[in-house]
């Protein structure tokens, strides 16, 4: 039990993520989380505005159930399988947090961005909104996110997924190294 | 019955994301600083097993539980949509410190501000659908 309460090592986590994909494939489905965002849009009637959303969203209902499960899993893991500690990130990363005004004495998520009191700062809200819009827009533009491209697509040795993952890292590196100093 | 199975798969995925710390902003930030092996270890291990699983499925023509062949449709060929879309996604991934899977997990974990990220991601998806025809693909 003590083992499960600790953060899980990377090799166990990676193996279990691959198993998640395998189970979905064996169920005749595929592993991809961002397509649920499209399903939300389609279910809310976005098909009236763009033919992109005119797919039969009910055939993707199974994935919404996976989302329901993921939300429940997040609840159980955070409340019963963890003490909400900040991950044991490297000392170098801890030291660099000061330059973007984020405390190195923190919780699972930085309270400067993800606590309710952080929402009193309009800048925090803008960061969350812009981040979210880029995630949703980029994921559909690229045809998938980390689960669909970096795990499912690369597992199938698909060149488009390799291009997308290279793009993910170019974007992430530009953000953290070039834009973070300007934003934070 | 199958519905419960999907919820269970999601449930375990949610626990894995949270417990692996892949859902933590700090791990994503650290990954883009190249200062730890943790995230690369997770993705690398998932990929190594994933490749083996997919190759075994293809080689032995394993069928899904409904008895249908498992087909993984190849993505359409293009460079620009994957590169441009990928870069836009990467910018958001680093800025919010979460990708779509962990966003759902963090909603369950009770981080209220992640709801703003989720709503905005739905909005971003909607904007893509509206602008799709005008974008290079």
Interface residues (C-beta under 8 A of the other chain):
Chain A: X4 X7 X8 X10 X11 X12 X13 X14 X15 X16 X17 X18 X19 X20 X21 X22 X23 X24 X25 X26 X27 X28 X30 X33 X34 X36 X37 X38 X40 X41 X46 X49 X50 X52 X53 X62 X63 X65 X66 X67 X68 X69 X70 X71 X72 X73 X74 X75 X76 X77 X78 X79 X81 X82 X86 X87 X89 X90 X92 X93 X96 X97 X106 X108 X109 X110 X113 X114 X115 X116 X118 X119 X124 X125 X127 X128 X129 X130 X131 X132 X133 X134 X135 X136 X137 X138 X139 X140 X141 X142 X143 X144 X145 X146 X147 X149 X150 X151 X152 X153 X154 X155 X156 X157 X158 X159 X160 X161 X163 X164 X165 X166 X167 X168 X169 X170 X171 X172 X173 X174 X175 X176 X177 X179 X180 X183
Chain B: X2 X3 X5 X6 X7 X8 X9 X10 X11 X12 X13 X14 X15 X16 X17 X18 X19 X20 X21 X22 X23 X24 X25 X26 X27 X28 X29 X30 X31 X32 X33 X35 X36 X37 X38 X39 X41 X42 X43 X44 X45 X46 X47 X48 X49 X50 X51 X53 X54 X57 X62 X64 X65 X66 X68 X70 X72 X74 X75 X76 X77 X78 X79 X81 X82 X83 X84 X85 X86 X87 X88 X89 X90 X91 X92 X93 X94 X95 X96 X97 X98 X99 X100 X101 X103 X104 X105 X106 X107 X108 X109 X110 X111 X112 X113 X114 X116 X117 X118 X119 X120 X121 X122 X123 X124 X125 X126 X127 X128 X129 X130 X132 X135
